[in-house]
Amino acid sequence: MQRKFRSFSNRNFGFIGGAVCLLASVMTPPAQAQVFSWTKEEMAEYTKAWTGERFADGRPKVPDSWLERAKEMSQEEVKIPSGRDGGPPNIAPYSQYDGNFKVVHPELRMAGRVVTAMYMPARADIDAIMFGKFRDKGVVLDNQWPIDQLKPGDVLVIDMYGRVDGGGIIGDNLFYYIMKATKGGGVVINGSLRDLDGISEIKMPGYVRTVTPTWFGESTLYGYNVPVRMGNVTVMPGDIALGDKEGVSFIPPSLAEKILDTADETHIHDEWTKMKFDEGKYVSTDIYSTPKTDALKKEYQEYLKKKLDELRASRAAGKK
């Protein structure tokens, strides 16, 4: 069973330290109101590197086909380029990976578009104002409000500031609802969940710091679809959340296609490398990490081109 909550949480935003002022716009579209959230224009501004399709609220909407491709990747293949293409200049490619999770279903891979919810410990004077303001708009700020906004292909990323006692924000009923609403997307929680026995029977990817039998309470929803912190990673709405038995990487949508294309080449390279090892004619340094002779280099390049052409043709045919 699930219990309503009366709170919401905040983490330090790192590179957007002063952004709380920007996030505090309370919007009231016909069907909903938004808690401290970027406007459509602000969402577009802070994700302007993405030039593709967007949801109505401005959140980047990477293609479904990219999500399917991402499920074939390993965490080691998520390398965010440095400099103009990604992070700060003069550094090596940096990680968007967090592995400090209990993995609910290690056998499942996760790839979906991030929706964020940010919570902080309850504070009565602030809560009284917030709950009254949203009550006037017909919105009940309970733990189900962000969940009710989910769409197919979403992954709900919840920053519950690591809370354990009173931190069981999701149990088996809401886990099941998220599975149905997102069509198996997934959930990532910097905090706790409840009802592990029931959740273990529901086939949706889930990543959580720990589990607790305690009900959710004394925390307040402070932000929806704003940047949140997950370990040492800043997570943005619209990122691709890629999860496997190791942990979760959060891929900026503007860099996703390049990373996916590089992963294709890595898969083919690994396939060719093992194939050559199977021949029993070479020591490892002849082949790995790059072929050493001109003849082997030529053979590999021909193999790579053939396999990439086949892969692209197969994907193109699948779109018809």
Wavefront OBJ file of the C-alpha trace (Angstrom):
o trace
v 0.000 0.000 0.000
v 1.024 3.590 -0.513
v 0.659 6.561 1.811
v 0.402 10.201 0.815
v 3.360 12.433 1.627
v 3.555 15.991 2.779
v 7.011 17.080 1.860
v 9.667 17.703 -0.734
v 13.424 17.848 -1.148
v 16.379 19.772 -2.471
v 19.992 18.989 -3.321
v 22.753 21.400 -4.191
v 22.692 21.926 -7.939
v 26.415 22.419 -8.488
v 26.751 24.328 -11.737
v 23.327 25.972 -11.416
v 23.667 27.148 -7.842
v 21.387 30.153 -8.266
v 18.817 28.404 -10.382
v 16.232 28.017 -7.632
v 15.015 31.494 -8.529
v 14.439 30.344 -12.093
v 12.736 27.162 -10.981
v 10.140 28.866 -8.849
v 7.633 29.600 -11.587
v 4.322 27.928 -10.753
v 2.483 27.203 -13.978
v -1.116 26.178 -14.434
v -1.766 24.538 -17.799
v -5.328 23.311 -18.261
v -4.759 19.834 -16.820
v -2.045 20.445 -14.236
v 0.064 22.848 -12.261
v 3.798 22.457 -11.907
v 5.827 22.612 -8.728
v 9.047 24.613 -8.901
v 9.908 23.796 -12.496
v 11.500 25.331 -15.525
v 9.156 26.991 -17.943
v 9.108 25.645 -21.479
v 11.415 28.488 -22.535
v 13.870 27.846 -19.687
v 13.894 24.119 -20.421
v 14.764 24.878 -24.046
v 17.467 27.349 -22.998
v 19.255 24.952 -20.653
v 19.047 22.095 -23.164
v 19.659 24.192 -26.279
v 22.337 21.806 -27.532
v 19.454 19.437 -28.333
v 17.905 20.401 -31.691
v 15.447 17.539 -32.088
v 11.875 16.874 -31.024
v 10.586 18.043 -27.628
v 7.620 17.372 -25.389
v 5.033 20.109 -24.865
v 6.869 21.335 -21.739
v 10.169 21.618 -23.647
v 11.774 18.413 -22.360
v 14.000 16.807 -25.033
v 12.404 13.771 -26.665
v 15.044 11.491 -28.119
v 13.716 8.951 -30.650
v 12.422 5.596 -29.424
v 14.917 3.927 -31.759
v 17.782 5.486 -29.794
v 16.416 4.013 -26.582
v 16.404 0.567 -28.148
v 19.977 1.015 -29.339
v 21.052 2.211 -25.890
v 19.895 -1.074 -24.360
v 22.671 -2.793 -26.324
v 25.408 -0.628 -24.750
v 27.634 -1.266 -21.752
v 28.401 1.377 -19.133
v 32.019 1.488 -20.317
v 30.828 2.794 -23.687
v 29.233 5.935 -22.215
v 32.051 8.445 -22.576
v 31.027 12.081 -22.562
v 33.494 14.009 -24.749
v 35.386 16.904 -23.231
v 35.818 20.437 -24.526
v 33.276 21.986 -26.883
v 31.536 18.671 -27.480
v 30.716 18.070 -23.859
v 32.392 19.005 -20.623
v 34.956 21.577 -19.523
v 38.020 22.022 -21.742
v 41.360 20.338 -21.156
v 40.024 17.290 -19.325
v 39.583 13.662 -20.278
v 36.132 12.353 -21.195
v 34.070 12.405 -18.028
v 31.581 10.011 -16.526
v 27.851 10.430 -16.069
v 27.739 7.137 -14.168
v 26.468 6.263 -10.687
v 26.881 2.683 -9.499
v 26.033 2.927 -5.805
v 22.637 1.230 -6.115
v 20.745 -1.848 -5.123
v 19.620 -3.156 -8.507
v 16.077 -4.491 -8.245
v 16.180 -6.512 -11.478
v 19.808 -7.112 -12.579
v 18.563 -9.164 -15.526
v 16.772 -6.161 -17.060
v 18.340 -3.327 -19.034
v 16.934 0.167 -18.768
v 16.945 2.965 -21.344
v 14.470 5.839 -21.113
v 13.961 9.596 -21.088
v 14.547 11.143 -17.689
v 11.797 12.824 -15.677
v 13.102 14.261 -12.398
v 11.491 14.785 -8.988
v 13.406 16.531 -6.200
v 12.540 16.362 -2.498
v 13.746 17.944 0.734
v 12.889 17.539 4.410
v 9.528 18.993 5.405
v 9.374 22.489 6.863
v 6.015 23.523 8.257
v 6.067 27.253 7.439
v 6.993 26.672 3.786
v 4.716 23.656 3.408
v 1.690 25.580 4.673
v 2.120 28.176 1.932
v 2.879 25.686 -0.823
v 0.092 23.271 -0.048
v -2.404 26.105 0.209
v -1.286 27.592 -3.086
v -1.596 24.320 -4.947
v -4.813 23.350 -3.209
v -6.345 26.511 -4.690
v -5.311 25.240 -8.120
v -6.889 21.837 -7.548
v -3.562 20.036 -7.156
v -2.784 17.741 -4.237
v 0.962 17.594 -3.592
v 1.279 13.937 -2.703
v 3.875 11.366 -3.704
v 1.792 10.369 -6.703
v 1.716 13.720 -8.507
v 5.053 13.310 -10.381
v 4.142 9.699 -11.089
v 0.864 10.748 -12.708
v 2.780 12.893 -15.223
v 4.778 9.961 -16.673
v 4.641 8.939 -20.325
v 5.748 5.832 -22.260
v 9.527 5.629 -22.457
v 10.127 7.726 -19.322
v 12.429 6.870 -16.436
v 11.513 8.580 -13.161
v 14.650 9.845 -11.370
v 13.892 10.793 -7.758
v 16.312 12.647 -5.508
v 15.081 11.754 -2.007
v 18.358 13.028 -0.480
v 19.254 9.472 0.623
v 16.492 9.235 3.202
v 15.820 5.824 4.743
v 13.394 6.044 7.700
v 10.258 7.667 6.341
v 11.733 7.465 2.862
v 9.763 4.625 1.270
v 8.401 6.800 -1.520
v 7.365 3.924 -3.798
v 5.969 0.488 -2.971
v 4.715 -2.336 -5.119
v 1.434 -0.648 -6.145
v 3.058 2.530 -7.437
v 5.973 0.551 -8.895
v 3.389 -1.392 -10.877
v 1.678 1.841 -11.982
v 5.007 3.299 -13.148
v 5.681 0.106 -15.102
v 2.322 0.432 -16.876
v 2.538 4.219 -17.470
v 6.090 4.142 -18.841
v 5.668 0.770 -20.563
v 8.527 -0.676 -18.546
v 10.699 2.461 -18.473
v 12.122 2.358 -14.973
v 12.837 4.273 -11.772
v 16.026 5.536 -10.090
v 15.871 6.670 -6.449
v 18.444 8.437 -4.296
v 16.638 7.097 -1.266
v 14.439 4.150 -0.375
v 11.571 2.080 -1.645
v 9.150 -0.254 0.090
v 7.580 -3.669 -0.514
v 10.605 -5.339 -2.084
v 8.890 -8.728 -2.141
v 6.053 -7.351 -4.251
v 8.325 -5.252 -6.441
v 10.550 -8.241 -7.202
v 7.625 -9.775 -9.089
v 7.104 -6.668 -11.284
v 9.365 -6.685 -14.322
v 10.593 -3.099 -14.542
v 14.158 -1.827 -13.999
v 14.659 -0.241 -10.590
v 17.706 1.328 -8.919
v 17.618 2.426 -5.283
v 20.074 3.178 -2.481
v 18.311 0.899 -0.008
v 14.935 -0.501 1.054
v 12.818 0.270 4.087
v 9.546 -0.962 5.564
v 8.655 2.570 6.662
v 6.030 4.757 5.024
v 6.993 7.853 3.102
v 6.614 11.069 5.096
v 8.170 14.279 6.375
v 9.533 15.177 2.956
v 8.141 17.661 0.459
v 8.212 17.750 -3.331
v 10.311 20.771 -4.153
v 11.139 20.403 -7.824
v 9.774 18.680 -10.909
v 11.770 18.351 -14.133
v 14.698 20.345 -12.800
v 18.362 19.283 -12.533
v 18.949 16.844 -9.665
v 22.018 15.215 -8.181
v 22.495 11.465 -8.292
v 25.750 10.651 -6.494
v 28.431 12.740 -8.228
v 26.321 13.190 -11.356
v 24.046 16.051 -12.385
v 20.944 14.641 -14.072
v 18.845 16.711 -16.466
v 15.263 16.187 -17.657
v 15.405 14.520 -21.063
v 18.710 12.719 -20.480
v 18.809 9.064 -21.494
v 19.010 6.940 -18.331
v 20.952 3.810 -19.282
v 20.885 1.094 -16.630
v 22.224 -2.440 -16.340
v 23.489 -4.688 -13.547
v 26.435 -2.315 -12.947
v 24.506 0.910 -12.383
v 23.140 3.878 -14.321
v 24.599 6.410 -16.762
v 22.788 9.613 -17.692
v 23.507 10.598 -21.295
v 22.906 14.186 -22.494
v 20.491 13.949 -25.453
v 22.630 16.183 -27.676
v 25.535 13.714 -27.380
v 23.535 10.503 -27.495
v 23.681 9.766 -31.231
v 27.469 10.140 -31.365
v 27.872 7.892 -28.326
v 25.513 5.310 -29.831
v 27.393 5.319 -33.146
v 30.711 4.862 -31.344
v 29.215 1.970 -29.384
v 28.236 0.269 -32.665
v 31.857 0.383 -33.772
v 33.016 -0.922 -30.395
v 30.655 -3.899 -30.631
v 31.942 -4.755 -34.099
v 35.557 -4.301 -32.999
v 35.010 -6.682 -30.050
v 33.310 -9.201 -32.332
v 36.184 -9.131 -34.822
v 38.808 -9.324 -32.048
v 37.285 -12.453 -30.502
v 36.825 -13.987 -33.963
v 40.562 -13.555 -34.657
v 41.451 -14.962 -31.233
v 39.312 -18.021 -32.075
v 41.547 -18.706 -35.083
v 44.400 -19.520 -32.713
v 47.014 -17.922 -34.970
v 47.704 -14.736 -33.031
v 48.882 -13.568 -29.640
v 46.753 -10.884 -28.025
v 49.066 -8.004 -28.940
v 48.751 -8.876 -32.638
v 45.048 -8.035 -32.497
v 44.170 -6.056 -29.385
v 43.581 -3.228 -28.809
v 44.334 -2.475 -32.462
v 45.578 -4.805 -35.212
v 49.333 -4.468 -35.675
v 50.035 -5.369 -39.298
v 48.841 -3.548 -42.417
v 47.099 -6.708 -43.598
v 45.164 -7.098 -40.333
v 44.301 -3.400 -40.292
v 42.907 -3.660 -43.822
v 40.948 -6.791 -42.926
v 39.449 -5.101 -39.876
v 38.446 -1.931 -41.752
v 36.698 -4.009 -44.418
v 34.919 -6.031 -41.737
v 33.880 -2.858 -39.904
v 32.453 -1.252 -43.054
v 30.547 -4.404 -43.997
v 29.005 -4.788 -40.555
v 28.104 -1.086 -40.241
v 26.439 -1.144 -43.663
v 24.430 -4.222 -42.650
v 23.428 -2.633 -39.355
v 22.277 0.615 -40.963
v 20.340 -1.239 -43.645
v 18.623 -3.367 -41.005
v 17.628 -0.301 -38.969
v 16.392 1.521 -42.069
v 14.259 -1.481 -43.011
v 12.823 -1.591 -39.500
v 11.495 1.956 -39.875
v 9.425 1.085 -42.932
l 1 2 3 4 5 6 7 8 9 10 11 12 13 14 15 16 17 18 19 20 21 22 23 24 25 26 27 28 29 30 31 32 33 34 35 36 37 38 39 40 41 42 43 44 45 46 47 48 49 50 51 52 53 54 55 56 57 58 59 60 61 62 63 64 65 66 67 68 69 70 71 72 73 74 75 76 77 78 79 80 81 82 83 84 85 86 87 88 89 90 91 92 93 94 95 96 97 98 99 100 101 102 103 104 105 106 107 108 109 110 111 112 113 114 115 116 117 118 119 120 121 122 123 124 125 126 127 128 129 130 131 132 133 134 135 136 137 138 139 140 141 142 143 144 145 146 147 148 149 150 151 152 153 154 155 156 157 158 159 160 161 162 163 164 165 166 167 168 169 170 171 172 173 174 175 176 177 178 179 180 181 182 183 184 185 186 187 188 189 190 191 192 193 194 195 196 197 198 199 200 201 202 203 204 205 206 207 208 209 210 211 212 213 214 215 216 217 218 219 220 221 222 223 224 225 226 227 228 229 230 231 232 233 234 235 236 237 238 239 240 241 242 243 244 245 246 247 248 249 250 251 252 253 254 255 256 257 258 259 260 261 262 263 264 265 266 267 268 269 270 271 272 273 274 275 276 277 278 279 280 281 282 283 284 285 286 287 288 289 290 291 292 293 294 295 296 297 298 299 300 301 302 303 304 305 306 307 308 309 310 311 312 313 314 315 316 317 318 319 320
